[in-house]
Amino acid sequence: LAVFDDNVFQLVMDLEVLGEMMPQLPADSARRWEILRTADRALDALDLQDVAGTAAAARDILAPALAVPAQESAH
């Protein structure tokens, strides 16, 4: 039996967005490395024995990286 948890689902989506964004940035991009460090901190905050209970804290860590707008030259 599986129970859908929207917060866990949204955490997965947040990580996927950042994971897909990273390879699009230059290897020496400060933003690319900040995304990696942010994802690392978010995963450190996630308790694998209580994913549902810690997903919100992990998402809070990811929120600033997701809020950064694209550079003007990207449009």
mmJSON file of the N, C-alpha and C atoms, coordinates in Angstrom:
{"data_MODEL":{"atom_site":{
"group_PDB":["ATOM","ATOM","ATOM","ATOM","ATOM","ATOM","ATOM","ATOM","ATOM","ATOM","ATOM","ATOM","ATOM","ATOM","ATOM","ATOM","ATOM","ATOM","ATOM","ATOM","ATOM","ATOM","ATOM","ATOM","ATOM","ATOM","ATOM","ATOM","ATOM","ATOM","ATOM","ATOM","ATOM","ATOM","ATOM","ATOM","ATOM","ATOM","ATOM","ATOM","ATOM","ATOM","ATOM","ATOM","ATOM","ATOM","ATOM","ATOM","ATOM","ATOM","ATOM","ATOM","ATOM","ATOM","ATOM","ATOM","ATOM","ATOM","ATOM","ATOM","ATOM","ATOM","ATOM","ATOM","ATOM","ATOM","ATOM","ATOM","ATOM","ATOM","ATOM","ATOM","ATOM","ATOM","ATOM","ATOM","ATOM","ATOM","ATOM","ATOM","ATOM","ATOM","ATOM","ATOM","ATOM","ATOM","ATOM","ATOM","ATOM","ATOM","ATOM","ATOM","ATOM","ATOM","ATOM","ATOM","ATOM","ATOM","ATOM","ATOM","ATOM","ATOM","ATOM","ATOM","ATOM","ATOM","ATOM","ATOM","ATOM","ATOM","ATOM","ATOM","ATOM","ATOM","ATOM","ATOM","ATOM","ATOM","ATOM","ATOM","ATOM","ATOM","ATOM","ATOM","ATOM","ATOM","ATOM","ATOM","ATOM","ATOM","ATOM","ATOM","ATOM","ATOM","ATOM","ATOM","ATOM","ATOM","ATOM","ATOM","ATOM","ATOM","ATOM","ATOM","ATOM","ATOM","ATOM","ATOM","ATOM","ATOM","ATOM","ATOM","ATOM","ATOM","ATOM","ATOM","ATOM","ATOM","ATOM","ATOM","ATOM","ATOM","ATOM","ATOM","ATOM","ATOM","ATOM","ATOM","ATOM","ATOM","ATOM","ATOM","ATOM","ATOM","ATOM","ATOM","ATOM","ATOM","ATOM","ATOM","ATOM","ATOM","ATOM","ATOM","ATOM","ATOM","ATOM","ATOM","ATOM","ATOM","ATOM","ATOM","ATOM","ATOM","ATOM","ATOM","ATOM","ATOM","ATOM","ATOM","ATOM","ATOM","ATOM","ATOM","ATOM","ATOM","ATOM","ATOM","ATOM","ATOM","ATOM","ATOM","ATOM","ATOM","ATOM","ATOM","ATOM","ATOM","ATOM","ATOM","ATOM","ATOM","ATOM","ATOM","ATOM"],
"id":[1,2,3,4,5,6,7,8,9,10,11,12,13,14,15,16,17,18,19,20,21,22,23,24,25,26,27,28,29,30,31,32,33,34,35,36,37,38,39,40,41,42,43,44,45,46,47,48,49,50,51,52,53,54,55,56,57,58,59,60,61,62,63,64,65,66,67,68,69,70,71,72,73,74,75,76,77,78,79,80,81,82,83,84,85,86,87,88,89,90,91,92,93,94,95,96,97,98,99,100,101,102,103,104,105,106,107,108,109,110,111,112,113,114,115,116,117,118,119,120,121,122,123,124,125,126,127,128,129,130,131,132,133,134,135,136,137,138,139,140,141,142,143,144,145,146,147,148,149,150,151,152,153,154,155,156,157,158,159,160,161,162,163,164,165,166,167,168,169,170,171,172,173,174,175,176,177,178,179,180,181,182,183,184,185,186,187,188,189,190,191,192,193,194,195,196,197,198,199,200,201,202,203,204,205,206,207,208,209,210,211,212,213,214,215,216,217,218,219,220,221,222,223,224,225],
"type_symbol":["N","C","C","N","C","C","N","C","C","N","C","C","N","C","C","N","C","C","N","C","C","N","C","C","N","C","C","N","C","C","N","C","C","N","C","C","N","C","C","N","C","C","N","C","C","N","C","C","N","C","C","N","C","C","N","C","C","N","C","C","N","C","C","N","C","C","N","C","C","N","C","C","N","C","C","N","C","C","N","C","C","N","C","C","N","C","C","N","C","C","N","C","C","N","C","C","N","C","C","N","C","C","N","C","C","N","C","C","N","C","C","N","C","C","N","C","C","N","C","C","N","C","C","N","C","C","N","C","C","N","C","C","N","C","C","N","C","C","N","C","C","N","C","C","N","C","C","N","C","C","N","C","C","N","C","C","N","C","C","N","C","C","N","C","C","N","C","C","N","C","C","N","C","C","N","C","C","N","C","C","N","C","C","N","C","C","N","C","C","N","C","C","N","C","C","N","C","C","N","C","C","N","C","C","N","C","C","N","C","C","N","C","C","N","C","C","N","C","C","N","C","C","N","C","C"],
"label_atom_id":["N","CA","C","N","CA","C","N","CA","C","N","CA","C","N","CA","C","N","CA","C","N","CA","C","N","CA","C","N","CA","C","N","CA","C","N","CA","C","N","CA","C","N","CA","C","N","CA","C","N","CA","C","N","CA","C","N","CA","C","N","CA","C","N","CA","C","N","CA","C","N","CA","C","N","CA","C","N","CA","C","N","CA","C","N","CA","C","N","CA","C","N","CA","C","N","CA","C","N","CA","C","N","CA","C","N","CA","C","N","CA","C","N","CA","C","N","CA","C","N","CA","C","N","CA","C","N","CA","C","N","CA","C","N","CA","C","N","CA","C","N","CA","C","N","CA","C","N","CA","C","N","CA","C","N","CA","C","N","CA","C","N","CA","C","N","CA","C","N","CA","C","N","CA","C","N","CA","C","N","CA","C","N","CA","C","N","CA","C","N","CA","C","N","CA","C","N","CA","C","N","CA","C","N","CA","C","N","CA","C","N","CA","C","N","CA","C","N","CA","C","N","CA","C","N","CA","C","N","CA","C","N","CA","C","N","CA","C","N","CA","C","N","CA","C","N","CA","C","N","CA","C","N","CA","C","N","CA","C","N","CA","C"],
"label_alt_id":[null,null,null,null,null,null,null,null,null,null,null,null,null,null,null,null,null,null,null,null,null,null,null,null,null,null,null,null,null,null,null,null,null,null,null,null,null,null,null,null,null,null,null,null,null,null,null,null,null,null,null,null,null,null,null,null,null,null,null,null,null,null,null,null,null,null,null,null,null,null,null,null,null,null,null,null,null,null,null,null,null,null,null,null,null,null,null,null,null,null,null,null,null,null,null,null,null,null,null,null,null,null,null,null,null,null,null,null,null,null,null,null,null,null,null,null,null,null,null,null,null,null,null,null,null,null,null,null,null,null,null,null,null,null,null,null,null,null,null,null,null,null,null,null,null,null,null,null,null,null,null,null,null,null,null,null,null,null,null,null,null,null,null,null,null,null,null,null,null,null,null,null,null,null,null,null,null,null,null,null,null,null,null,null,null,null,null,null,null,null,null,null,null,null,null,null,null,null,null,null,null,null,null,null,null,null,null,null,null,null,null,null,null,null,null,null,null,null,null,null,null,null,null,null,null],
"label_comp_id":["LEU","LEU","LEU","ALA","ALA","ALA","VAL","VAL","VAL","PHE","PHE","PHE","ASP","ASP","ASP","ASP","ASP","ASP","ASN","ASN","ASN","VAL","VAL","VAL","PHE","PHE","PHE","GLN","GLN","GLN","LEU","LEU","LEU","VAL","VAL","VAL","MET","MET","MET","ASP","ASP","ASP","LEU","LEU","LEU","GLU","GLU","GLU","VAL","VAL","VAL","LEU","LEU","LEU","GLY","GLY","GLY","GLU","GLU","GLU","MET","MET","MET","MET","MET","MET","PRO","PRO","PRO","GLN","GLN","GLN","LEU","LEU","LEU","PRO","PRO","PRO","ALA","ALA","ALA","ASP","ASP","ASP","SER","SER","SER","ALA","ALA","ALA","ARG","ARG","ARG","ARG","ARG","ARG","TRP","TRP","TRP","GLU","GLU","GLU","ILE","ILE","ILE","LEU","LEU","LEU","ARG","ARG","ARG","THR","THR","THR","ALA","ALA","ALA","ASP","ASP","ASP","ARG","ARG","ARG","ALA","ALA","ALA","LEU","LEU","LEU","ASP","ASP","ASP","ALA","ALA","ALA","LEU","LEU","LEU","ASP","ASP","ASP","LEU","LEU","LEU","GLN","GLN","GLN","ASP","ASP","ASP","VAL","VAL","VAL","ALA","ALA","ALA","GLY","GLY","GLY","THR","THR","THR","ALA","ALA","ALA","ALA","ALA","ALA","ALA","ALA","ALA","ALA","ALA","ALA","ARG","ARG","ARG","ASP","ASP","ASP","ILE","ILE","ILE","LEU","LEU","LEU","ALA","ALA","ALA","PRO","PRO","PRO","ALA","ALA","ALA","LEU","LEU","LEU","ALA","ALA","ALA","VAL","VAL","VAL","PRO","PRO","PRO","ALA","ALA","ALA","GLN","GLN","GLN","GLU","GLU","GLU","SER","SER","SER","ALA","ALA","ALA","HIS","HIS","HIS"],
"label_asym_id":["A","A","A","A","A","A","A","A","A","A","A","A","A","A","A","A","A","A","A","A","A","A","A","A","A","A","A","A","A","A","A","A","A","A","A","A","A","A","A","A","A","A","A","A","A","A","A","A","A","A","A","A","A","A","A","A","A","A","A","A","A","A","A","A","A","A","A","A","A","A","A","A","A","A","A","A","A","A","A","A","A","A","A","A","A","A","A","A","A","A","A","A","A","A","A","A","A","A","A","A","A","A","A","A","A","A","A","A","A","A","A","A","A","A","A","A","A","A","A","A","A","A","A","A","A","A","A","A","A","A","A","A","A","A","A","A","A","A","A","A","A","A","A","A","A","A","A","A","A","A","A","A","A","A","A","A","A","A","A","A","A","A","A","A","A","A","A","A","A","A","A","A","A","A","A","A","A","A","A","A","A","A","A","A","A","A","A","A","A","A","A","A","A","A","A","A","A","A","A","A","A","A","A","A","A","A","A","A","A","A","A","A","A","A","A","A","A","A","A","A","A","A","A","A","A"],
"label_entity_id":["1","1","1","1","1","1","1","1","1","1","1","1","1","1","1","1","1","1","1","1","1","1","1","1","1","1","1","1","1","1","1","1","1","1","1","1","1","1","1","1","1","1","1","1","1","1","1","1","1","1","1","1","1","1","1","1","1","1","1","1","1","1","1","1","1","1","1","1","1","1","1","1","1","1","1","1","1","1","1","1","1","1","1","1","1","1","1","1","1","1","1","1","1","1","1","1","1","1","1","1","1","1","1","1","1","1","1","1","1","1","1","1","1","1","1","1","1","1","1","1","1","1","1","1","1","1","1","1","1","1","1","1","1","1","1","1","1","1","1","1","1","1","1","1","1","1","1","1","1","1","1","1","1","1","1","1","1","1","1","1","1","1","1","1","1","1","1","1","1","1","1","1","1","1","1","1","1","1","1","1","1","1","1","1","1","1","1","1","1","1","1","1","1","1","1","1","1","1","1","1","1","1","1","1","1","1","1","1","1","1","1","1","1","1","1","1","1","1","1","1","1","1","1","1","1"],
"label_seq_id":[1,1,1,2,2,2,3,3,3,4,4,4,5,5,5,6,6,6,7,7,7,8,8,8,9,9,9,10,10,10,11,11,11,12,12,12,13,13,13,14,14,14,15,15,15,16,16,16,17,17,17,18,18,18,19,19,19,20,20,20,21,21,21,22,22,22,23,23,23,24,24,24,25,25,25,26,26,26,27,27,27,28,28,28,29,29,29,30,30,30,31,31,31,32,32,32,33,33,33,34,34,34,35,35,35,36,36,36,37,37,37,38,38,38,39,39,39,40,40,40,41,41,41,42,42,42,43,43,43,44,44,44,45,45,45,46,46,46,47,47,47,48,48,48,49,49,49,50,50,50,51,51,51,52,52,52,53,53,53,54,54,54,55,55,55,56,56,56,57,57,57,58,58,58,59,59,59,60,60,60,61,61,61,62,62,62,63,63,63,64,64,64,65,65,65,66,66,66,67,67,67,68,68,68,69,69,69,70,70,70,71,71,71,72,72,72,73,73,73,74,74,74,75,75,75],
"pdbx_PDB_ins_code":[null,null,null,null,null,null,null,null,null,null,null,null,null,null,null,null,null,null,null,null,null,null,null,null,null,null,null,null,null,null,null,null,null,null,null,null,null,null,null,null,null,null,null,null,null,null,null,null,null,null,null,null,null,null,null,null,null,null,null,null,null,null,null,null,null,null,null,null,null,null,null,null,null,null,null,null,null,null,null,null,null,null,null,null,null,null,null,null,null,null,null,null,null,null,null,null,null,null,null,null,null,null,null,null,null,null,null,null,null,null,null,null,null,null,null,null,null,null,null,null,null,null,null,null,null,null,null,null,null,null,null,null,null,null,null,null,null,null,null,null,null,null,null,null,null,null,null,null,null,null,null,null,null,null,null,null,null,null,null,null,null,null,null,null,null,null,null,null,null,null,null,null,null,null,null,null,null,null,null,null,null,null,null,null,null,null,null,null,null,null,null,null,null,null,null,null,null,null,null,null,null,null,null,null,null,null,null,null,null,null,null,null,null,null,null,null,null,null,null,null,null,null,null,null,null],
"Cartn_x":[0.847,0.0,0.891,0.594,1.359,0.435,0.968,0.22,0.905,0.129,0.671,0.863,2.036,2.337,2.753,1.935,2.189,3.511,3.856,5.101,6.314,6.267,7.355,7.404,6.241,6.187,6.783,6.426,6.953,8.468,8.971,10.418,11.094,10.523,11.075,11.075,9.985,9.911,10.963,11.125,12.135,13.527,13.845,15.159,15.336,14.268,14.359,14.612,13.917,14.114,15.561,16.068,17.453,18.434,18.128,18.993,19.03,17.934,17.899,18.518,18.494,19.059,20.592,21.158,22.616,23.4,23.077,23.876,23.756,22.741,22.565,23.463,24.014,24.889,26.342,27.185,28.604,29.218,30.189,30.821,31.457,31.899,32.531,31.561,30.27,29.257,29.085,29.123,28.896,27.504,26.536,25.169,25.075,25.769,25.756,26.263,27.368,27.944,27.097,26.436,25.539,24.337,23.814,22.71,23.153,24.353,24.867,24.996,25.556,25.702,24.335,23.397,22.059,21.358,21.454,20.855,21.494,22.797,23.5,22.985,22.813,22.291,20.861,20.054,18.666,18.609,19.439,19.447,19.999,20.929,21.421,20.312,19.4,18.302,17.204,17.208,16.177,16.527,15.626,15.803,15.149,15.945,15.408,14.484,14.525,13.595,12.288,12.273,11.084,11.045,10.962,10.973,9.797,8.616,7.431,7.562,8.183,8.326,9.42,10.348,11.474,11.497,10.548,10.508,10.321,9.511,9.274,10.562,11.353,12.62,13.571,13.605,14.46,13.998,12.693,12.165,12.476,12.446,12.788,14.226,15.115,16.516,16.644,15.841,15.903,15.242,14.317,13.508,14.329,15.374,16.133,16.775,17.265,17.881,16.841,15.628,14.555,14.01,14.188,13.627,14.504,15.741,16.644,16.161,15.892,15.419,16.533,16.129,17.096,17.786,18.988,19.699,18.978,19.064,18.39,18.82,20.073,20.562,19.987,19.337,18.774,17.424,16.858,15.532,15.643],
"Cartn_y":[-1.175,0.0,1.237,2.161,3.404,4.581,5.568,6.778,7.942,8.687,9.846,10.99,11.567,12.732,13.864,14.89,15.982,16.689,16.854,17.547,16.75,15.436,14.591,14.671,14.634,14.742,16.071,17.156,18.474,18.547,17.87,17.807,17.118,16.027,15.317,16.235,16.961,17.877,18.987,19.539,20.585,20.059,18.862,18.271,17.981,17.538,17.274,18.559,19.624,20.902,21.358,21.328,21.758,20.806,19.515,18.533,18.694,19.123,19.351,20.703,21.639,22.957,22.916,22.157,22.157,21.877,20.834,20.558,21.642,22.487,23.566,24.761,24.787,25.887,25.514,26.503,26.207,25.532,24.657,23.908,24.828,26.0,26.922,27.979,27.786,28.736,28.671,29.832,29.895,29.379,29.663,29.212,27.691,27.071,25.607,24.989,25.522,24.969,25.308,26.454,26.788,25.845,25.502,24.54,23.2,22.767,21.495,21.53,22.602,22.717,22.773,23.479,23.587,22.234,21.5,20.163,19.249,19.362,18.557,18.859,20.15,20.529,20.028,20.113,19.655,18.152,17.404,15.954,15.587,16.378,16.149,16.374,17.301,17.6,16.545,15.744,14.727,13.487,13.084,11.869,10.722,9.773,8.667,7.761,7.866,7.114,7.882,9.147,9.991,11.013,10.52,11.403,12.374,11.864,12.732,13.824,13.497,14.459,15.485,15.21,16.124,16.743,16.381,16.91,18.423,18.951,20.4,21.16,20.661,21.318,21.277,20.16,20.041,21.007,21.139,22.066,23.511,23.831,25.188,25.532,24.557,24.773,25.01,24.302,24.43,25.705,26.257,27.385,28.558,29.018,30.148,29.839,28.63,28.266,28.239,27.851,27.803,29.196,30.131,31.473,32.387,31.997,32.842,32.861,34.05,34.111,33.79,33.428,33.19,34.501,34.397,35.596,36.19,37.492,38.16,37.598,37.217,36.691,35.319,34.678,33.347,33.409,34.608,34.736,35.025],
"Cartn_z":[0.0,0.0,0.0,-0.859,-0.933,-0.65,0.012,0.323,-0.388,-1.16,-1.871,-0.895,-0.905,-0.071,-1.003,-1.082,-2.02,-1.731,-0.463,-0.133,-0.618,-0.497,-0.993,-2.518,-3.161,-4.619,-5.081,-4.402,-4.771,-4.55,-3.523,-3.301,-4.479,-4.928,-6.087,-7.308,-7.523,-8.662,-8.545,-7.352,-7.144,-7.487,-7.007,-7.28,-8.767,-9.428,-10.867,-11.653,-11.299,-11.997,-11.855,-10.639,-10.426,-11.104,-11.063,-11.715,-13.221,-13.819,-15.264,-15.632,-14.701,-14.96,-14.937,-14.014,-13.84,-15.119,-15.898,-17.101,-18.175,-18.067,-19.039,-18.734,-17.539,-17.131,-17.407,-17.693,-17.914,-16.685,-16.909,-15.816,-14.78,-15.202,-14.261,-13.724,-13.974,-13.528,-12.01,-11.374,-9.928,-9.581,-10.438,-10.164,-10.205,-11.141,-11.229,-9.924,-9.41,-8.187,-6.972,-6.971,-5.865,-5.855,-7.023,-7.098,-6.525,-6.879,-6.365,-4.846,-4.309,-2.848,-2.166,-2.774,-2.2,-2.197,-3.291,-3.351,-2.316,-2.137,-1.145,0.261,0.58,1.898,2.087,1.035,1.13,1.376,0.676,0.871,2.24,2.758,4.122,5.144,4.864,5.781,5.729,4.696,4.513,5.329,6.208,7.006,6.249,5.79,4.993,5.795,7.105,7.945,8.151,7.745,7.887,6.751,5.533,4.364,4.411,4.693,4.725,5.782,6.898,7.983,7.77,6.864,6.653,5.253,4.409,3.042,3.031,3.931,3.956,4.264,5.197,5.533,4.341,3.645,2.459,1.37,1.192,0.187,0.546,1.833,2.272,1.896,1.975,1.614,0.112,-0.688,-2.146,-2.672,-1.92,-2.403,-2.943,-2.261,-2.814,-4.171,-4.364,-5.649,-6.762,-6.423,-7.417,-7.73,-6.818,-6.988,-7.84,-8.088,-8.875,-10.325,-10.881,-12.27,-13.263,-14.443,-15.522,-15.861,-16.381,-16.812,-18.011,-18.158,-19.271,-20.612,-20.739,-22.016,-22.334,-21.349,-21.568,-22.275,-22.41,-23.033,-24.498],
"occupancy":[1.0,1.0,1.0,1.0,1.0,1.0,1.0,1.0,1.0,1.0,1.0,1.0,1.0,1.0,1.0,1.0,1.0,1.0,1.0,1.0,1.0,1.0,1.0,1.0,1.0,1.0,1.0,1.0,1.0,1.0,1.0,1.0,1.0,1.0,1.0,1.0,1.0,1.0,1.0,1.0,1.0,1.0,1.0,1.0,1.0,1.0,1.0,1.0,1.0,1.0,1.0,1.0,1.0,1.0,1.0,1.0,1.0,1.0,1.0,1.0,1.0,1.0,1.0,1.0,1.0,1.0,1.0,1.0,1.0,1.0,1.0,1.0,1.0,1.0,1.0,1.0,1.0,1.0,1.0,1.0,1.0,1.0,1.0,1.0,1.0,1.0,1.0,1.0,1.0,1.0,1.0,1.0,1.0,1.0,1.0,1.0,1.0,1.0,1.0,1.0,1.0,1.0,1.0,1.0,1.0,1.0,1.0,1.0,1.0,1.0,1.0,1.0,1.0,1.0,1.0,1.0,1.0,1.0,1.0,1.0,1.0,1.0,1.0,1.0,1.0,1.0,1.0,1.0,1.0,1.0,1.0,1.0,1.0,1.0,1.0,1.0,1.0,1.0,1.0,1.0,1.0,1.0,1.0,1.0,1.0,1.0,1.0,1.0,1.0,1.0,1.0,1.0,1.0,1.0,1.0,1.0,1.0,1.0,1.0,1.0,1.0,1.0,1.0,1.0,1.0,1.0,1.0,1.0,1.0,1.0,1.0,1.0,1.0,1.0,1.0,1.0,1.0,1.0,1.0,1.0,1.0,1.0,1.0,1.0,1.0,1.0,1.0,1.0,1.0,1.0,1.0,1.0,1.0,1.0,1.0,1.0,1.0,1.0,1.0,1.0,1.0,1.0,1.0,1.0,1.0,1.0,1.0,1.0,1.0,1.0,1.0,1.0,1.0,1.0,1.0,1.0,1.0,1.0,1.0,1.0,1.0,1.0,1.0,1.0,1.0],
"B_iso_or_equiv":[0.0,0.0,0.0,0.0,0.0,0.0,0.0,0.0,0.0,0.0,0.0,0.0,0.0,0.0,0.0,0.0,0.0,0.0,0.0,0.0,0.0,0.0,0.0,0.0,0.0,0.0,0.0,0.0,0.0,0.0,0.0,0.0,0.0,0.0,0.0,0.0,0.0,0.0,0.0,0.0,0.0,0.0,0.0,0.0,0.0,0.0,0.0,0.0,0.0,0.0,0.0,0.0,0.0,0.0,0.0,0.0,0.0,0.0,0.0,0.0,0.0,0.0,0.0,0.0,0.0,0.0,0.0,0.0,0.0,0.0,0.0,0.0,0.0,0.0,0.0,0.0,0.0,0.0,0.0,0.0,0.0,0.0,0.0,0.0,0.0,0.0,0.0,0.0,0.0,0.0,0.0,0.0,0.0,0.0,0.0,0.0,0.0,0.0,0.0,0.0,0.0,0.0,0.0,0.0,0.0,0.0,0.0,0.0,0.0,0.0,0.0,0.0,0.0,0.0,0.0,0.0,0.0,0.0,0.0,0.0,0.0,0.0,0.0,0.0,0.0,0.0,0.0,0.0,0.0,0.0,0.0,0.0,0.0,0.0,0.0,0.0,0.0,0.0,0.0,0.0,0.0,0.0,0.0,0.0,0.0,0.0,0.0,0.0,0.0,0.0,0.0,0.0,0.0,0.0,0.0,0.0,0.0,0.0,0.0,0.0,0.0,0.0,0.0,0.0,0.0,0.0,0.0,0.0,0.0,0.0,0.0,0.0,0.0,0.0,0.0,0.0,0.0,0.0,0.0,0.0,0.0,0.0,0.0,0.0,0.0,0.0,0.0,0.0,0.0,0.0,0.0,0.0,0.0,0.0,0.0,0.0,0.0,0.0,0.0,0.0,0.0,0.0,0.0,0.0,0.0,0.0,0.0,0.0,0.0,0.0,0.0,0.0,0.0,0.0,0.0,0.0,0.0,0.0,0.0,0.0,0.0,0.0,0.0,0.0,0.0],
"pdbx_formal_charge":[null,null,null,null,null,null,null,null,null,null,null,null,null,null,null,null,null,null,null,null,null,null,null,null,null,null,null,null,null,null,null,null,null,null,null,null,null,null,null,null,null,null,null,null,null,null,null,null,null,null,null,null,null,null,null,null,null,null,null,null,null,null,null,null,null,null,null,null,null,null,null,null,null,null,null,null,null,null,null,null,null,null,null,null,null,null,null,null,null,null,null,null,null,null,null,null,null,null,null,null,null,null,null,null,null,null,null,null,null,null,null,null,null,null,null,null,null,null,null,null,null,null,null,null,null,null,null,null,null,null,null,null,null,null,null,null,null,null,null,null,null,null,null,null,null,null,null,null,null,null,null,null,null,null,null,null,null,null,null,null,null,null,null,null,null,null,null,null,null,null,null,null,null,null,null,null,null,null,null,null,null,null,null,null,null,null,null,null,null,null,null,null,null,null,null,null,null,null,null,null,null,null,null,null,null,null,null,null,null,null,null,null,null,null,null,null,null,null,null,null,null,null,null,null,null],
"auth_seq_id":[1,1,1,2,2,2,3,3,3,4,4,4,5,5,5,6,6,6,7,7,7,8,8,8,9,9,9,10,10,10,11,11,11,12,12,12,13,13,13,14,14,14,15,15,15,16,16,16,17,17,17,18,18,18,19,19,19,20,20,20,21,21,21,22,22,22,23,23,23,24,24,24,25,25,25,26,26,26,27,27,27,28,28,28,29,29,29,30,30,30,31,31,31,32,32,32,33,33,33,34,34,34,35,35,35,36,36,36,37,37,37,38,38,38,39,39,39,40,40,40,41,41,41,42,42,42,43,43,43,44,44,44,45,45,45,46,46,46,47,47,47,48,48,48,49,49,49,50,50,50,51,51,51,52,52,52,53,53,53,54,54,54,55,55,55,56,56,56,57,57,57,58,58,58,59,59,59,60,60,60,61,61,61,62,62,62,63,63,63,64,64,64,65,65,65,66,66,66,67,67,67,68,68,68,69,69,69,70,70,70,71,71,71,72,72,72,73,73,73,74,74,74,75,75,75],
"auth_comp_id":["LEU","LEU","LEU","ALA","ALA","ALA","VAL","VAL","VAL","PHE","PHE","PHE","ASP","ASP","ASP","ASP","ASP","ASP","ASN","ASN","ASN","VAL","VAL","VAL","PHE","PHE","PHE","GLN","GLN","GLN","LEU","LEU","LEU","VAL","VAL","VAL","MET","MET","MET","ASP","ASP","ASP","LEU","LEU","LEU","GLU","GLU","GLU","VAL","VAL","VAL","LEU","LEU","LEU","GLY","GLY","GLY","GLU","GLU","GLU","MET","MET","MET","MET","MET","MET","PRO","PRO","PRO","GLN","GLN","GLN","LEU","LEU","LEU","PRO","PRO","PRO","ALA","ALA","ALA","ASP","ASP","ASP","SER","SER","SER","ALA","ALA","ALA","ARG","ARG","ARG","ARG","ARG","ARG","TRP","TRP","TRP","GLU","GLU","GLU","ILE","ILE","ILE","LEU","LEU","LEU","ARG","ARG","ARG","THR","THR","THR","ALA","ALA","ALA","ASP","ASP","ASP","ARG","ARG","ARG","ALA","ALA","ALA","LEU","LEU","LEU","ASP","ASP","ASP","ALA","ALA","ALA","LEU","LEU","LEU","ASP","ASP","ASP","LEU","LEU","LEU","GLN","GLN","GLN","ASP","ASP","ASP","VAL","VAL","VAL","ALA","ALA","ALA","GLY","GLY","GLY","THR","THR","THR","ALA","ALA","ALA","ALA","ALA","ALA","ALA","ALA","ALA","ALA","ALA","ALA","ARG","ARG","ARG","ASP","ASP","ASP","ILE","ILE","ILE","LEU","LEU","LEU","ALA","ALA","ALA","PRO","PRO","PRO","ALA","ALA","ALA","LEU","LEU","LEU","ALA","ALA","ALA","VAL","VAL","VAL","PRO","PRO","PRO","ALA","ALA","ALA","GLN","GLN","GLN","GLU","GLU","GLU","SER","SER","SER","ALA","ALA","ALA","HIS","HIS","HIS"],
"auth_asym_id":["A","A","A","A","A","A","A","A","A","A","A","A","A","A","A","A","A","A","A","A","A","A","A","A","A","A","A","A","A","A","A","A","A","A","A","A","A","A","A","A","A","A","A","A","A","A","A","A","A","A","A","A","A","A","A","A","A","A","A","A","A","A","A","A","A","A","A","A","A","A","A","A","A","A","A","A","A","A","A","A","A","A","A","A","A","A","A","A","A","A","A","A","A","A","A","A","A","A","A","A","A","A","A","A","A","A","A","A","A","A","A","A","A","A","A","A","A","A","A","A","A","A","A","A","A","A","A","A","A","A","A","A","A","A","A","A","A","A","A","A","A","A","A","A","A","A","A","A","A","A","A","A","A","A","A","A","A","A","A","A","A","A","A","A","A","A","A","A","A","A","A","A","A","A","A","A","A","A","A","A","A","A","A","A","A","A","A","A","A","A","A","A","A","A","A","A","A","A","A","A","A","A","A","A","A","A","A","A","A","A","A","A","A","A","A","A","A","A","A","A","A","A","A","A","A"],
"auth_atom_id":["N","CA","C","N","CA","C","N","CA","C","N","CA","C","N","CA","C","N","CA","C","N","CA","C","N","CA","C","N","CA","C","N","CA","C","N","CA","C","N","CA","C","N","CA","C","N","CA","C","N","CA","C","N","CA","C","N","CA","C","N","CA","C","N","CA","C","N","CA","C","N","CA","C","N","CA","C","N","CA","C","N","CA","C","N","CA","C","N","CA","C","N","CA","C","N","CA","C","N","CA","C","N","CA","C","N","CA","C","N","CA","C","N","CA","C","N","CA","C","N","CA","C","N","CA","C","N","CA","C","N","CA","C","N","CA","C","N","CA","C","N","CA","C","N","CA","C","N","CA","C","N","CA","C","N","CA","C","N","CA","C","N","CA","C","N","CA","C","N","CA","C","N","CA","C","N","CA","C","N","CA","C","N","CA","C","N","CA","C","N","CA","C","N","CA","C","N","CA","C","N","CA","C","N","CA","C","N","CA","C","N","CA","C","N","CA","C","N","CA","C","N","CA","C","N","CA","C","N","CA","C","N","CA","C","N","CA","C","N","CA","C","N","CA","C","N","CA","C","N","CA","C","N","CA","C","N","CA","C","N","CA","C"],
"pdbx_PDB_model_num":[1,1,1,1,1,1,1,1,1,1,1,1,1,1,1,1,1,1,1,1,1,1,1,1,1,1,1,1,1,1,1,1,1,1,1,1,1,1,1,1,1,1,1,1,1,1,1,1,1,1,1,1,1,1,1,1,1,1,1,1,1,1,1,1,1,1,1,1,1,1,1,1,1,1,1,1,1,1,1,1,1,1,1,1,1,1,1,1,1,1,1,1,1,1,1,1,1,1,1,1,1,1,1,1,1,1,1,1,1,1,1,1,1,1,1,1,1,1,1,1,1,1,1,1,1,1,1,1,1,1,1,1,1,1,1,1,1,1,1,1,1,1,1,1,1,1,1,1,1,1,1,1,1,1,1,1,1,1,1,1,1,1,1,1,1,1,1,1,1,1,1,1,1,1,1,1,1,1,1,1,1,1,1,1,1,1,1,1,1,1,1,1,1,1,1,1,1,1,1,1,1,1,1,1,1,1,1,1,1,1,1,1,1,1,1,1,1,1,1,1,1,1,1,1,1]
}}}
